Amino acid sequence: MNIKQMKLFVLITLIFVVFVSSGHAENTDSSQRIRVSLQKRIPSDSVKGATIIANEIQQWNPTETAIIICDMWNRHWCKGATERVGEMAPFMNNVLTIARNKGVLIVHAPSDCIKYYKIHPARKYAQKFKSSKAEKLVCEDKLTSEKDAVWPIDQSDGGCDCFPACKEGGPWTHEIDALKIEDKDAISDSGVEIAGLFDHQKIKNVILMGVHTNMCVIGRSFGLRNMVRLGMNVVLMRDLTDTMYDSKQWPKVSHFTGNSLIDEYIERYVCPTMVSTDFTGERQFRFKLDKRPVVAFISAENEYHTNQRFPEFAHELLLTKNVNCEFALGIPVAEGFGVHNIENLQILKDADLTITCIRRRALEPEKMELIKAYMSSGKPLLAIRTSSHAFDAKGNVSRSGGGVVASNIPVSDQLAQWPEFDRDVLGGNYQGHYGHLKKGTDVSLVPGMENHPLLKGVPGEGFISPGWLYINRPLRSSNVQVLLTGSIPGQPVQPLLWINNSEKGKVIYTSLGHWDDWQIESFRNIMFNIVDFLLQSSKK
């Protein structure tokens, strides 16, 4: 081989090595992407003026992702705020460690404390950058999407929930020590610097965590609003944040319900939220003083606008019942890729009451096990409408989730189902429904049940439901107590609402739950009564 041929051989070899290495890097990057489940509240496509709750699953490249920790100071002027930061910090540090190890950029933003870090490598690194775009866009204004929004809490007194109230000041000097800062992190409280840093590192996805959601997290120059203005794919990690809210102020709910109301606002008007579970695989963080019962709503159906009605009902529960409402969501369609999936089912591990409206879903076995574990725990269940056929997909479903497949598909390749759920848990006997009648269904109280606590606020003559009547007789549990029946002309009377007093706990099912049922005062009274009844039963 002459010199010319040798040079050509070396060049080809180098090109081949670079090509293979690049391909390997892409494969590694793809395999290490972060799967996140984003919860948001968006306008309904089917009901004008309505808002629905939805999940969007995204796959993020860690090297295009950053976490900003907002104002997790070593000390706050409010004693309660200081204690909650201290409680949250170790859990937050675990999330940051996991994220950092995946390649996520960590930005520490303890406002007003930057001089403390003037010689830290992470501070010197952040100082190198500035964004001319951010200089023009960053401001303290609300977003245009918030134009007609009503702020959900009164924070005009500063938000201290202590008694006696703490004296305002500025005692913070640095970020709380429980949060580790590494040299490869960045330290800055400037949105202009952080935006320049993000441009340099080609950051697309930004997670905000820290305090306080209703003040600094949303409004700082690096906060949620300004990240939206800068075109970032920004998300609030809702379990690793806190509000400044005094429960003596409007709407006079608990401090932690104030957190929930701000989360609702952000999901509707600013950006989606997520929970730390997507990084840790563990339960989300909850404050130890947050003693509110957890009500888990599971919505996965395409007929009855449950993704609208459930969050509306949950909002009223937040304001009136001092509960914590969490959501596990499936796509509101009947078929197609992704239909056989429900996100956020880990909330069942903390739930004190579960409310479902699910239709014909198959699930990954580990997700079905979460549901079965809850049902075996003895904790109460309210199952609505299509929940009678919640986990019966009417045929095998492959793990690809595309739909029903041939009956000879190997079990290991199938998603899990639970067709016996209706019989074994609800005590029901779903056999379809009668046709749609213009008159609707006559709803009647079972004689002798007029004074039952579930029927408080329901007139003795009953009411009319616009929904079509489900066929459920005869019921298949000897422990069933029927409270309401439904009838249409020329057909047998059907049970509509019953309690199944099973050995493992109380289960209530109703085949009511048409989208217009939620506008009927009697139905709404029944729903509130059931929540009170089941939460009381769970304490016994």
C-alpha positions as CSV (number, residue, x, y, z in Angstrom):
1,M,0.0,0.0,0.0
2,N,1.5,3.4,-1.0
3,I,1.3,6.6,1.0
4,K,-1.7,7.9,-1.0
5,Q,-3.6,4.7,-0.5
6,M,-2.7,4.6,3.3
7,K,-4.0,8.2,3.8
8,L,-7.2,7.3,2.0
9,F,-7.6,4.2,4.2
10,V,-7.1,6.2,7.4
11,L,-9.6,8.9,6.3
12,I,-12.3,6.2,5.5
13,T,-11.6,4.5,8.8
14,L,-12.0,7.8,10.7
15,I,-15.2,8.6,8.9
16,F,-16.5,5.2,9.8
17,V,-15.6,5.6,13.4
18,V,-17.3,9.0,13.7
19,F,-20.4,7.6,11.9
20,V,-20.7,4.6,14.2
21,S,-19.9,6.7,17.3
22,S,-22.6,9.3,16.3
23,G,-25.1,6.5,15.7
24,H,-24.2,5.0,19.1
25,A,-24.7,8.4,20.8
26,E,-28.1,8.9,19.2
27,N,-29.2,5.4,20.4
28,T,-27.9,6.2,23.9
29,D,-29.7,9.5,23.9
30,S,-32.9,7.9,22.8
31,S,-32.7,5.2,25.4
32,Q,-32.2,7.7,28.2
33,R,-34.9,10.1,27.3
34,I,-37.1,11.2,30.2
35,R,-40.8,10.3,30.0
36,V,-42.9,13.0,31.5
37,S,-46.7,13.1,32.0
38,L,-47.9,16.7,31.8
39,Q,-51.3,17.7,33.3
40,K,-53.1,20.7,31.9
41,R,-56.5,22.3,31.6
42,I,-57.5,23.3,28.1
43,P,-60.6,24.5,26.3
44,S,-63.0,21.7,25.4
45,D,-63.5,20.9,21.7
46,S,-67.0,19.6,22.2
47,V,-68.5,22.0,24.8
48,K,-68.2,25.7,24.1
49,G,-66.7,27.7,27.0
50,A,-65.9,24.5,29.0
51,T,-62.4,23.5,30.3
52,I,-61.2,19.9,30.4
53,I,-58.3,18.3,32.2
54,A,-55.8,16.3,30.1
55,N,-52.5,14.6,30.1
56,E,-49.8,14.9,27.5
57,I,-46.9,12.4,27.5
58,Q,-43.6,13.8,26.2
59,Q,-40.2,12.2,25.8
60,W,-37.4,14.7,26.7
61,N,-33.7,14.7,25.9
62,P,-32.0,15.2,29.2
63,T,-29.3,17.5,27.7
64,E,-32.1,19.7,26.4
65,T,-33.7,20.0,29.8
66,A,-33.1,22.2,32.8
67,I,-34.6,22.5,36.3
68,I,-34.8,25.9,38.0
69,I,-35.0,26.0,41.8
70,C,-36.7,29.2,42.9
71,D,-35.9,30.9,46.2
72,M,-35.4,27.9,48.4
73,W,-33.8,30.1,51.0
74,N,-32.1,29.0,54.2
75,R,-34.6,31.1,56.1
76,H,-37.9,33.0,55.4
77,W,-39.5,35.8,57.4
78,C,-42.5,33.5,57.9
79,K,-41.8,30.6,60.3
80,G,-44.3,28.3,58.6
81,A,-42.7,29.0,55.2
82,T,-39.3,28.2,56.6
83,E,-40.5,24.9,58.0
84,R,-42.1,23.8,54.8
85,V,-39.0,24.6,52.8
86,G,-37.0,22.6,55.2
87,E,-39.3,19.6,54.9
88,M,-39.4,19.8,51.1
89,A,-35.6,20.3,50.5
90,P,-34.3,16.7,51.1
91,F,-36.9,15.3,48.8
92,M,-36.1,18.0,46.2
93,N,-32.4,17.2,46.5
94,N,-33.1,13.6,45.6
95,V,-34.9,14.7,42.5
96,L,-32.1,17.0,41.5
97,T,-29.5,14.3,42.0
98,I,-31.4,11.9,39.8
99,A,-31.9,14.6,37.2
100,R,-28.3,15.7,37.2
101,N,-27.1,12.1,36.8
102,K,-29.3,11.9,33.7
103,G,-27.7,15.0,32.2
104,V,-30.2,17.6,33.2
105,L,-28.9,21.2,33.8
106,I,-29.6,22.3,37.4
107,V,-30.0,26.1,37.9
108,H,-30.1,27.4,41.5
109,A,-32.0,30.7,41.7
110,P,-32.0,32.0,45.3
111,S,-33.0,35.6,44.6
112,D,-31.2,38.4,46.5
113,C,-28.5,36.0,47.6
114,I,-26.2,35.9,44.5
115,K,-23.3,37.7,46.1
116,Y,-23.0,34.8,48.6
117,Y,-21.9,32.7,45.6
118,K,-19.6,35.2,43.8
119,I,-16.6,32.8,43.7
120,H,-18.5,29.6,43.2
121,P,-17.8,28.0,39.8
122,A,-21.5,27.5,39.1
123,R,-22.0,31.3,39.6
124,K,-19.1,32.2,37.4
125,Y,-20.4,29.9,34.7
126,A,-23.8,31.5,34.6
127,Q,-22.3,35.0,34.5
128,K,-20.9,34.3,31.1
129,F,-24.3,34.5,29.4
130,K,-26.9,37.1,28.5
131,S,-29.8,37.0,26.1
132,S,-30.7,40.1,24.1
133,K,-34.1,38.5,23.4
134,A,-34.8,38.1,27.1
135,E,-33.8,41.7,27.7
136,K,-36.7,42.8,25.5
137,L,-39.3,40.2,26.6
138,V,-38.8,39.6,30.3
139,C,-41.3,41.6,32.4
140,E,-43.5,41.4,35.5
141,D,-46.8,41.5,33.5
142,K,-49.3,38.7,33.4
143,L,-49.6,36.6,30.2
144,T,-52.2,37.4,27.6
145,S,-53.7,34.0,28.4
146,E,-54.5,35.3,31.9
147,K,-56.5,38.4,30.6
148,D,-59.9,37.3,32.0
149,A,-58.6,35.0,34.7
150,V,-59.6,35.4,38.4
151,W,-56.7,34.9,40.9
152,P,-57.9,32.1,43.1
153,I,-56.7,33.3,46.5
154,D,-56.3,36.6,48.4
155,Q,-52.6,37.0,49.3
156,S,-52.7,40.7,50.0
157,D,-51.7,40.2,53.7
158,G,-48.4,38.6,52.6
159,G,-49.6,35.0,53.0
160,C,-48.3,34.2,56.5
161,D,-50.5,31.5,58.0
162,C,-48.9,31.6,61.4
163,F,-50.5,32.8,64.7
164,P,-49.4,35.3,65.7
165,A,-48.4,36.5,62.2
166,C,-44.7,36.8,61.6
167,K,-43.0,40.1,61.0
168,E,-42.1,40.6,57.3
169,G,-38.4,41.1,56.4
170,G,-35.5,39.6,54.4
171,P,-33.5,37.2,56.6
172,W,-32.4,34.9,53.8
173,T,-28.7,34.8,53.0
174,H,-28.3,31.8,50.7
175,E,-30.0,28.7,49.4
176,I,-30.9,26.1,52.0
177,D,-27.9,23.8,52.7
178,A,-30.0,20.6,52.1
179,L,-29.8,21.4,48.4
180,K,-26.4,20.3,47.0
181,I,-24.8,22.7,44.5
182,E,-22.3,21.1,42.2
183,D,-19.7,22.9,40.1
184,K,-21.4,21.9,36.9
185,D,-24.7,23.5,38.0
186,A,-25.5,27.2,37.4
187,I,-26.3,29.9,39.9
188,S,-28.3,32.9,38.8
189,D,-31.4,34.9,39.7
190,S,-31.4,36.8,36.4
191,G,-33.8,35.8,33.7
192,V,-31.6,37.4,31.1
193,E,-28.6,35.4,32.2
194,I,-30.5,32.2,32.5
195,A,-32.1,32.7,29.0
196,G,-28.6,33.2,27.6
197,L,-27.4,30.1,29.3
198,F,-30.3,28.1,27.9
199,D,-29.6,29.4,24.4
200,H,-26.0,28.3,24.7
201,Q,-26.9,24.8,25.9
202,K,-29.8,24.5,23.6
203,I,-32.3,24.0,26.4
204,K,-35.9,23.4,25.3
205,N,-37.6,22.0,28.4
206,V,-37.7,23.8,31.7
207,I,-39.0,22.6,35.1
208,L,-39.7,25.1,37.8
209,M,-39.8,24.0,41.5
210,G,-39.4,25.9,44.8
211,V,-41.3,28.7,46.4
212,H,-43.6,30.4,46.4
213,T,-45.8,29.4,43.5
214,N,-48.2,32.3,43.7
215,M,-45.4,34.9,43.9
216,C,-41.8,34.2,42.9
217,V,-42.2,30.9,41.0
218,I,-44.7,32.4,38.6
219,G,-43.5,36.0,38.5
220,R,-39.7,36.2,38.7
221,S,-37.6,37.1,35.7
222,F,-36.8,33.4,35.4
223,G,-40.3,32.3,36.5
224,L,-43.1,30.5,34.7
225,R,-44.5,33.5,32.9
226,N,-41.2,34.6,31.5
227,M,-40.2,31.1,30.4
228,V,-43.5,31.0,28.5
229,R,-42.6,34.4,26.9
230,L,-39.2,33.0,25.9
231,G,-40.8,30.1,24.1
232,M,-39.6,27.4,26.5
233,N,-41.5,24.2,27.1
234,V,-42.0,25.1,30.7
235,V,-43.6,22.9,33.4
236,L,-44.3,23.4,37.2
237,M,-43.4,20.4,39.3
238,R,-46.5,20.8,41.5
239,D,-45.6,18.6,44.4
240,L,-42.3,20.4,45.0
241,T,-43.6,23.9,45.5
242,D,-45.6,25.9,48.1
243,T,-47.7,29.0,48.3
244,M,-47.8,32.0,50.6
245,Y,-51.4,31.9,51.6
246,D,-53.1,32.7,54.9
247,S,-56.1,30.5,55.4
248,K,-58.0,33.3,57.1
249,Q,-58.1,35.1,53.8
250,W,-60.5,34.5,50.9
251,P,-61.6,31.8,49.9
252,K,-60.9,30.8,53.5
253,V,-59.6,27.3,52.8
254,S,-56.7,25.5,54.3
255,H,-53.1,26.5,53.3
256,F,-52.7,23.3,51.3
257,T,-56.0,23.8,49.5
258,G,-54.5,27.2,48.6
259,N,-51.6,25.2,46.9
260,S,-54.2,23.2,45.0
261,L,-56.1,26.2,43.8
262,I,-52.9,27.9,42.5
263,D,-51.9,24.7,40.7
264,E,-55.4,24.7,39.0
265,Y,-54.8,28.3,37.9
266,I,-51.4,27.6,36.5
267,E,-52.6,24.5,34.6
268,R,-55.4,26.5,33.0
269,Y,-53.7,29.8,32.2
270,V,-49.9,29.5,32.3
271,C,-48.4,26.0,31.7
272,P,-48.8,22.3,32.5
273,T,-47.7,20.7,35.7
274,M,-46.0,17.4,36.6
275,V,-45.0,15.4,39.7
276,S,-41.6,14.3,40.9
277,T,-42.7,10.6,40.3
278,D,-41.6,10.9,36.7
279,F,-38.0,11.2,38.0
280,T,-38.1,9.2,41.2
281,G,-40.6,6.4,40.4
282,E,-41.8,6.9,44.0
283,R,-44.8,8.5,45.5
284,Q,-45.0,12.3,45.1
285,F,-44.1,14.5,47.9
286,R,-46.7,15.6,50.4
287,F,-46.3,18.0,53.4
288,K,-46.7,16.2,56.7
289,L,-49.3,18.8,58.0
290,D,-51.4,18.3,54.9
291,K,-54.0,16.0,56.5
292,R,-56.6,16.5,53.8
293,P,-58.2,13.2,52.6
294,V,-57.0,12.4,49.1
295,V,-59.8,11.9,46.6
296,A,-58.5,10.1,43.5
297,F,-60.4,10.8,40.3
298,I,-59.9,8.3,37.5
299,S,-61.3,9.5,34.1
300,A,-60.8,7.3,31.0
301,E,-63.9,7.4,28.7
302,N,-65.1,9.2,25.6
303,E,-68.8,9.6,25.9
304,Y,-69.8,11.6,29.0
305,H,-67.3,14.5,29.2
306,T,-66.0,13.2,32.5
307,N,-62.7,15.1,31.8
308,Q,-64.8,18.2,32.2
309,R,-67.3,17.2,34.9
310,F,-64.8,15.6,37.3
311,P,-62.5,18.6,37.6
312,E,-65.5,20.9,38.0
313,F,-66.8,18.6,40.8
314,A,-63.3,18.4,42.3
315,H,-63.0,22.2,42.4
316,E,-66.2,22.4,44.4
317,L,-64.9,19.7,46.8
318,L,-61.7,21.7,47.3
319,L,-63.7,24.8,48.3
320,T,-66.2,23.1,50.5
321,K,-64.9,19.7,51.8
322,N,-61.2,20.4,52.6
323,V,-60.0,17.4,50.5
324,N,-57.1,17.0,48.2
325,C,-58.2,16.1,44.7
326,E,-55.8,14.2,42.4
327,F,-56.3,12.9,38.8
328,A,-55.4,9.8,36.9
329,L,-56.3,10.3,33.2
330,G,-56.8,8.3,30.1
331,I,-57.3,9.7,26.6
332,P,-61.0,10.4,26.0
333,V,-61.3,8.3,22.8
334,A,-62.7,4.9,22.2
335,E,-59.9,3.4,20.0
336,G,-56.5,4.1,18.6
337,F,-52.9,4.2,19.8
338,G,-52.6,5.2,23.4
339,V,-56.2,4.5,24.4
340,H,-55.2,1.6,26.7
341,N,-53.3,3.7,29.2
342,I,-54.1,5.7,32.3
343,E,-51.5,8.2,33.7
344,N,-50.8,9.0,37.3
345,L,-52.3,5.9,38.9
346,Q,-49.7,6.1,41.7
347,I,-52.1,8.4,43.4
348,L,-54.0,5.3,44.4
349,K,-51.3,4.6,47.0
350,D,-52.3,7.7,48.9
351,A,-56.0,7.8,48.1
352,D,-58.7,7.7,50.8
353,L,-61.5,7.6,48.3
354,T,-61.4,6.8,44.6
355,I,-64.0,8.0,42.0
356,T,-64.0,6.4,38.6
357,C,-65.6,6.8,35.2
358,I,-63.7,4.4,33.0
359,R,-64.7,2.6,29.8
360,R,-63.2,-0.5,28.3
361,R,-59.5,0.0,29.1
362,A,-56.8,-2.6,29.2
363,L,-53.6,-1.6,31.1
364,E,-50.0,-2.6,31.7
365,P,-50.1,-5.4,34.4
366,E,-48.3,-3.2,36.9
367,K,-50.9,-0.5,36.5
368,M,-53.7,-3.0,36.9
369,E,-52.1,-4.2,40.0
370,L,-52.2,-0.7,41.5
371,I,-56.0,-0.7,40.9
372,K,-56.5,-4.2,42.3
373,A,-54.3,-3.3,45.4
374,Y,-56.6,-0.4,46.1
375,M,-59.7,-2.4,45.7
376,S,-58.3,-5.0,48.1
377,S,-57.4,-2.4,50.7
378,G,-60.9,-1.9,51.9
379,K,-60.9,1.8,51.0
380,P,-64.1,3.1,49.5
381,L,-65.0,3.4,45.8
382,L,-67.5,5.5,43.9
383,A,-67.9,4.0,40.4
384,I,-69.9,6.0,37.9
385,R,-71.7,5.0,34.6
386,T,-69.3,3.2,32.3
387,S,-67.2,1.9,35.2
388,S,-69.4,-1.2,35.0
389,H,-67.4,-2.1,32.0
390,A,-64.2,-0.3,33.0
391,F,-61.6,-3.0,32.3
392,D,-63.4,-5.2,29.7
393,A,-61.9,-4.3,26.3
394,K,-64.1,-7.0,24.6
395,G,-61.1,-8.9,23.4
396,N,-57.3,-9.3,23.8
397,V,-55.2,-6.1,23.6
398,S,-51.5,-6.2,22.6
399,R,-49.0,-4.3,24.6
400,S,-48.6,-1.9,21.7
401,G,-52.0,-0.5,22.8
402,G,-53.4,-0.2,19.4
403,G,-56.6,-2.1,20.0
404,V,-58.2,-5.6,20.1
405,V,-56.1,-8.3,18.4
406,A,-56.4,-12.0,17.5
407,S,-57.4,-14.3,20.3
408,N,-54.2,-16.4,19.9
409,I,-51.8,-13.6,21.1
410,P,-49.5,-14.9,23.8
411,V,-50.4,-13.8,27.3
412,S,-47.0,-12.2,27.8
413,D,-47.8,-9.8,24.9
414,Q,-51.2,-8.8,26.3
415,L,-52.3,-5.9,28.4
416,A,-54.1,-6.8,31.6
417,Q,-57.9,-6.7,31.8
418,W,-60.4,-7.3,34.6
419,P,-63.8,-8.2,33.1
420,E,-65.0,-9.5,36.5
421,F,-64.7,-6.0,38.1
422,D,-68.4,-5.4,37.6
423,R,-69.5,-8.6,39.3
424,D,-66.8,-8.9,41.9
425,V,-66.3,-5.3,43.0
426,L,-69.5,-3.5,42.1
427,G,-72.0,-6.3,42.4
428,G,-73.5,-5.3,39.1
429,N,-74.6,-7.1,36.0
430,Y,-74.1,-4.8,33.1
431,Q,-75.8,-6.0,29.9
432,G,-75.8,-2.8,27.8
433,H,-78.4,-0.1,27.7
434,Y,-81.7,0.8,26.2
435,G,-82.0,3.3,23.3
436,H,-81.8,7.0,23.6
437,L,-85.2,8.5,24.5
438,K,-86.1,12.1,24.2
439,K,-88.0,11.9,27.5
440,G,-85.0,10.5,29.4
441,T,-85.1,8.1,32.4
442,D,-87.6,8.4,35.3
443,V,-85.5,8.2,38.5
444,S,-87.3,7.0,41.6
445,L,-86.4,6.5,45.3
446,V,-86.7,2.9,46.5
447,P,-89.6,2.8,49.1
448,G,-88.1,3.1,52.6
449,M,-84.9,4.8,51.4
450,E,-86.3,8.3,51.5
451,N,-84.3,9.2,54.6
452,H,-81.0,7.6,53.6
453,P,-78.1,10.0,54.0
454,L,-77.1,9.5,50.3
455,L,-80.5,10.9,49.2
456,K,-80.5,14.0,51.3
457,G,-81.7,16.9,49.1
458,V,-83.5,14.5,46.6
459,P,-87.3,15.1,46.4
460,G,-89.5,12.2,47.2
461,E,-91.0,12.2,43.7
462,G,-87.5,11.7,42.2
463,F,-86.3,13.4,39.0
464,I,-85.7,12.9,35.3
465,S,-82.2,12.0,34.0
466,P,-81.5,12.8,30.3
467,G,-79.3,9.7,30.1
468,W,-80.2,6.4,28.6
469,L,-81.0,3.6,31.0
470,Y,-78.4,0.9,31.7
471,I,-79.6,-2.7,32.1
472,N,-78.3,-4.2,35.3
473,R,-80.8,-6.6,36.8
474,P,-80.5,-8.9,38.5
475,L,-77.6,-7.7,40.6
476,R,-75.0,-10.2,41.5
477,S,-74.2,-9.5,45.2
478,S,-76.1,-10.5,48.2
479,N,-74.8,-7.4,50.1
480,V,-76.4,-4.8,47.7
481,Q,-78.7,-2.1,49.0
482,V,-80.5,-0.3,46.1
483,L,-81.4,3.3,46.7
484,L,-82.6,4.5,43.3
485,T,-84.2,2.8,40.3
486,G,-84.8,3.9,36.8
487,S,-87.6,3.3,34.3
488,I,-88.6,3.9,30.8
489,P,-91.9,3.0,29.1
490,G,-92.4,-0.7,28.2
491,Q,-89.3,-1.9,30.0
492,P,-88.5,-3.5,33.4
493,V,-87.4,-1.2,36.2
494,Q,-83.6,-1.2,36.6
495,P,-81.4,-0.4,39.6
496,L,-79.6,2.9,39.2
497,L,-77.8,3.5,42.5
498,W,-76.7,1.0,45.0
499,I,-74.3,0.3,47.9
500,N,-72.3,-2.9,47.8
501,N,-71.3,-3.6,51.4
502,S,-68.6,-6.0,50.5
503,E,-66.3,-7.7,53.0
504,K,-63.4,-5.4,52.0
505,G,-65.2,-2.1,52.2
506,K,-68.0,0.1,50.8
507,V,-68.5,0.4,47.1
508,I,-71.1,2.7,45.6
509,Y,-72.1,2.4,42.0
510,T,-74.5,4.5,39.9
511,S,-75.3,4.2,36.2
512,L,-76.2,7.9,36.3
513,G,-73.5,10.2,35.1
514,H,-74.6,11.6,31.8
515,W,-73.0,15.0,31.2
516,D,-76.3,16.7,31.8
517,D,-76.9,14.8,35.1
518,W,-74.3,17.1,36.6
519,Q,-76.5,20.1,36.1
520,I,-79.4,18.5,38.0
521,E,-79.5,19.6,41.7
522,S,-80.6,16.2,42.9
523,F,-77.8,14.4,41.2
524,R,-75.2,16.9,42.5
525,N,-76.6,16.5,46.0
526,I,-76.2,12.8,45.7
527,M,-72.6,13.1,44.6
528,F,-71.7,15.4,47.5
529,N,-73.5,13.1,49.9
530,I,-71.6,10.1,48.6
531,V,-68.3,11.8,49.2
532,D,-69.2,12.6,52.8
533,F,-70.6,9.1,53.4
534,L,-67.6,7.3,52.0
535,L,-64.9,9.5,53.6
536,Q,-66.7,8.9,56.9
537,S,-66.8,5.2,56.3
538,S,-63.0,5.1,55.5
539,K,-62.3,6.5,59.0
540,K,-64.0,3.6,60.8
